[in-house]
């Protein structure tokens, strides 16, 4: 997960390989958190459809992907996660 690139193809590959969608990178973020914070709605939707954990938190600061989406104001992503 450390080298996870935010793209549809890399996310699809994670899903096809049955990789853990809730694995953490070196910043303790899941793919859903990363995609949410960067405004990638298509990737967020794909991860949600494949049961990424919406309630996973970044333990050091207790942030969820929804919280990550709200800081930069990604309204569409907030709606997807509610």
N, C-alpha and C positions, 0 to 999 in steps of 0.2 A: 504493500500500500504506500510505502514511502515515495515511490516514483509515480504514483497515480497522476495521470494527466487528465484534465477535465475535457473530455470529448465524448461524443456519442459512441464512437468506435471503442474507446478504452473502457467505457462503462458497460457496453454490450459484452465485451470480452470478459470482464469481471463476472458478469451474470452467467454467461455461457460456461465459464470455468468453475462455476459454483463457488467462487471466492466469497469470503466473508465481506458482505457489503458494509458491515459495521466495524471493520478493522480500523485502527487508528494509524495516522501517519506520525511523523516525528513531532508535529505540533499538537498531537492528541486530538486530531479532527477526523471525523468519518468523511466518506465521499459525499454524503448528503450535506454535511455541514459546509464542506468546501464549495460545493456547487451552489448552495444557498447563499453563502456570503459573497459569491462572485456573480450572482444573478443569472445562472444558467438554468432557465426554466425547463428546457427540454430534458436535461440530465436529471434535475430534481424529479420531474414527472416519471421518468424511467426508473429511478431508484425507488420511488414510492410504490409504483406498480409492482415492483419486485420485492416488496416488503422490507425495505431498509427501515431501521428503527427510528421513527420520528421523535421518540423520547430519549434517545441516547444523549448524554451530556458530555461536555468537555469538562472533565473532572476538576481541573484546576480552577475553573471559574463557573462551573455549573451551567453552561450555555447549551441550549438545544439548537438544532438546525433552524427552527423557527425564529429564535432570537438572533441567530447569525444573519438571517434574511432581513430582519427588521432594522438593523443598524444602518445599512446603506439604503434602506427604503425600497426594497424590491417587493412592491405590493402584490404582484402576480404570484410570487413564490410564497408569500404569506397566505394567500387564498388557497393555494394548492395544499398547504400543510395543515389547514384547519379542518 
